[in-house]
């Protein structure tokens, strides 16, 4: 009986440690979204990657950004899932080895959040906002090659 309890305790500790290892996802509201896309908030080159679990191109984009950050640690990456947070988001980000802060749409209307993020955005994914750390901002849709991202961030 003692052996059974020790195995249960071990399993619970293992599950808890795995859960703690996953990235945390913050729910985003309109006010936070406005701050998140303000170029004045960034003092270093920053990528804000919008993505969705159902978007294969988004995952490719995130994987490339993760690799780019390993090669250029001075770049900051923020991810924003364009849907409410789910455990699958943290699992995908962990699998792709994507560092940084992670957000997902909160309880407000998705259209209102999308407009607060980028009034010119029509919902296509992946979408990336690039901040050069000096007040500049650009937004692009589609998968962005690492070299192109470096150019847009003013690093090449």
Buried (B, 14 or more C-beta within 10 A) or exposed (E): EEEEEEEEEEEEEEEEEEEEEBBEBEEBBBEBBEEBBEBEEBEEBBBBBBBBBEBEBBBEBBBBBBBBBEEBEEBBBBBBBBBBBEEEBBEBBEEBEBBBBBBBBBEBEEEEBBBBBBEEBEEEBBBBBBBBBEEBBEBBBEBBEBEBBBEBBEBE
